[in-house]
Amino acid sequence: MLVKTESSSAHWYTKDGQASHVRIGKNGKERSTTVADARKEGLLPSVTTIIAQLHKPMLERWKMEQMLLASLTLPRLEGEPEADWIKRVVEDSRATGKDAMARGTEMHNFLELYFTGVYMINYPTYVTRTSALLTEYFGDQDWIAEESFAYNGYAGKVDLHSKKGIVVDFKTKESLEKASVYDDHILQLSAYAYGLNMPNARCAIVFVSDHDTKICEIEQDDLELGYSKFLDLLSYFKKDKKL
């Protein structure tokens, strides 16, 4: 199932792979790049923007669960209008997601710093543990972190890859107990592999939490099917946005 993506949440790149996510508006303030900007300047949509068109049932279920939990922990106040109570419940349920997003961004940042060679005396243990596990799984590699690309009408930035033919995307989670690879993960990795001109690369989702790391390598047949699906999504996106 497809869902509409908001331009404010989309990421855009120039045709040479440079990030072009924001603009300075007429009021002098920063704003997100819009579809109109992309049409005018010939910008390319990011891999994640293309994939964001897909309906994600597990994510939606999690959001509904957070909403229900918030409604149980935030009883309606005496005399409080229903609309005000609903607003409080919605805001509280979203706070959990914002906290998780902030934590995930922090973990990604530390992983990026480490794999780009930034010296730090005490990296979080999940960083050094993940590095050791990657070496154990893939052998010694000259890792390249956060490299952007533009290819075949789309663009993106890859968490980690090796010129020997390995592509990695980090997914941070509070717990890895139920961590599993979804279809959108496969589409993302396949698009990155082709975008880096490594269509036969070994691709893996690396789940990282504070206490554990899990490497899930994707079968080549699944990647090939995933790229075919991704190209279908890309075609739909361009027609829908009139790009």
BELGITA-V494982 format. One record per backbone hydrogen bond with DSSP energy under -1.0 kcal/mol. CO is the residue of the C=O (numbers start at 0). NH is the residue of the N-H. Records with the same first field share a line. If there is no record, write none. Layout:
CO=NH + NH
This chain:
0=54
5=8
6=9
10=45
11=19
12=43
13=16
17=13
20=32
22=30
24=27
28=24
30=22
33=37
34=38
35=39
36=40
37=41 + 42
43=12
44=154
45=49
46=50
47=51
49=52
50=53
52=2
55=59
56=60
57=61
58=62
59=63
60=64
61=65
62=66
63=67
64=68
65=69
66=70
67=71
68=72
69=73
76=79
80=84
81=85
82=86
83=87
84=88
85=89
86=90
87=91
88=92
89=93
90=94
93=97
94=98
95=99
96=100
97=101
98=102
99=103
100=104
101=105
102=106
103=107
104=108
105=109
106=110
107=111
108=112
109=113
110=114
111=115
112=117
113=116
123=126 + 127
124=128
125=129
126=130
127=131
128=132
129=133
130=134
131=135
132=136
133=137
134=138
140=142
143=160
146=157
148=155
150=153
153=150
154=46
155=148
158=145
159=167
160=143
161=164 + 165
164=201
165=161
166=203
167=159
168=205
170=207
175=178
181=185
182=186
183=187
184=188
185=189
186=190
187=191
188=192
189=193
190=194
191=195
192=197
193=196
197=200
201=166
202=217
203=168
204=215
205=170
206=213
207=172
211=208
213=206
215=204
218=222
219=223
220=224
221=225
222=226
223=227
224=228
225=229
226=230
227=231
228=232
229=233
230=234
231=235
232=236
233=237
234=238
235=239
236=240
237=242
